[in-house]
Amino acid sequence: MENETGLTIEEHFAEMEKLLERLEEKDISLEESFRCYEAGMDHLRVCSRMIDEVDKKVQMLKEDGTFADFNEV
């Protein structure tokens, strides 16, 4: 599933992993640390929205053969 950035959720997680690796480096400046943090939070917000969208679409088959939203079961 892609979003407005054109990235899949897996790609967003991969980008967050890269940012975390950079944050763990000893030579990172405070300013770059903040940029990495903000970029990571942006990826996290997008992932959260993507997961919420999927959650709203998930349906379950009830015993009587009808479908219901996952949250209603």
The 8 nearest C-alpha neighbors of each residue, nearest first, counted from 0:
[[1, 7, 2, 8, 49, 6, 53, 5],
 [2, 0, 7, 6, 5, 8, 3, 4],
 [1, 3, 5, 4, 6, 0, 7, 49],
 [2, 4, 5, 1, 6, 45, 7, 49],
 [5, 3, 2, 6, 1, 7, 45, 11],
 [6, 4, 2, 1, 3, 7, 0, 10],
 [7, 5, 1, 4, 10, 2, 11, 8],
 [8, 6, 1, 10, 9, 0, 11, 5],
 [7, 9, 11, 10, 46, 12, 6, 0],
 [8, 10, 12, 7, 11, 13, 6, 14],
 [9, 11, 13, 7, 12, 8, 6, 14],
 [10, 12, 8, 14, 13, 9, 42, 15],
 [11, 13, 15, 9, 10, 14, 16, 8],
 [12, 14, 10, 16, 15, 11, 9, 17],
 [15, 13, 11, 17, 16, 12, 10, 18],
 [14, 16, 12, 18, 39, 13, 17, 19],
 [15, 17, 13, 19, 14, 18, 12, 20],
 [18, 16, 20, 14, 15, 19, 21, 13],
 [17, 19, 15, 21, 16, 20, 35, 22],
 [20, 18, 22, 16, 21, 17, 15, 23],
 [19, 21, 17, 23, 18, 22, 16, 24],
 [22, 20, 18, 24, 19, 23, 17, 27],
 [21, 23, 19, 20, 24, 32, 18, 27],
 [22, 24, 20, 21, 19, 25, 27, 18],
 [25, 23, 21, 22, 26, 27, 20, 19],
 [24, 26, 27, 23, 22, 28, 21, 20],
 [25, 27, 24, 28, 23, 22, 21, 29],
 [28, 26, 25, 24, 31, 32, 29, 22],
 [29, 27, 31, 30, 32, 26, 25, 33],
 [28, 30, 32, 31, 33, 27, 34, 26],
 [31, 29, 33, 32, 28, 34, 27, 35],
 [30, 32, 34, 28, 33, 29, 35, 27],
 [33, 31, 29, 35, 30, 34, 22, 36],
 [32, 34, 36, 30, 31, 35, 37, 29],
 [35, 33, 31, 37, 36, 32, 38, 30],
 [36, 34, 38, 32, 33, 37, 18, 39],
 [35, 37, 33, 39, 34, 38, 32, 40],
 [38, 36, 40, 34, 39, 35, 33, 41],
 [39, 37, 41, 35, 40, 36, 34, 42],
 [40, 38, 36, 42, 41, 37, 15, 35],
 [39, 41, 43, 37, 42, 38, 44, 36],
 [40, 42, 38, 44, 39, 43, 37, 45],
 [43, 41, 39, 45, 40, 44, 11, 46],
 [42, 44, 40, 46, 41, 45, 47, 39],
 [45, 43, 47, 41, 46, 42, 40, 48],
 [44, 46, 48, 42, 47, 43, 49, 41],
 [47, 45, 49, 43, 48, 44, 8, 50],
 [46, 48, 44, 50, 45, 49, 43, 51],
 [49, 47, 51, 45, 46, 50, 52, 44],
 [48, 50, 46, 52, 51, 47, 45, 53],
 [49, 51, 53, 47, 52, 48, 54, 46],
 [52, 50, 54, 48, 49, 53, 47, 55],
 [53, 51, 49, 55, 50, 54, 48, 56],
 [52, 54, 56, 50, 55, 51, 57, 49],
 [55, 53, 51, 57, 52, 56, 50, 69],
 [54, 56, 52, 53, 57, 51, 68, 69],
 [57, 55, 53, 54, 58, 52, 68, 69],
 [58, 56, 54, 69, 55, 68, 53, 59],
 [57, 59, 68, 69, 67, 66, 56, 60],
 [60, 58, 67, 66, 69, 61, 68, 57],
 [59, 61, 66, 65, 64, 67, 62, 58],
 [60, 62, 65, 64, 63, 66, 59, 67],
 [63, 61, 64, 60, 65, 66, 59, 67],
 [62, 64, 61, 65, 60, 66, 67, 59],
 [65, 63, 62, 61, 60, 66, 59, 67],
 [64, 66, 61, 63, 60, 67, 62, 59],
 [67, 65, 60, 59, 61, 58, 64, 68],
 [68, 66, 58, 59, 69, 71, 60, 72],
 [67, 69, 58, 71, 70, 57, 59, 72],
 [68, 70, 58, 71, 59, 57, 72, 67],
 [69, 71, 68, 72, 55, 67, 58, 54],
 [72, 70, 68, 69, 67, 58, 59, 66],
 [71, 69, 70, 67, 68, 59, 61, 58]]
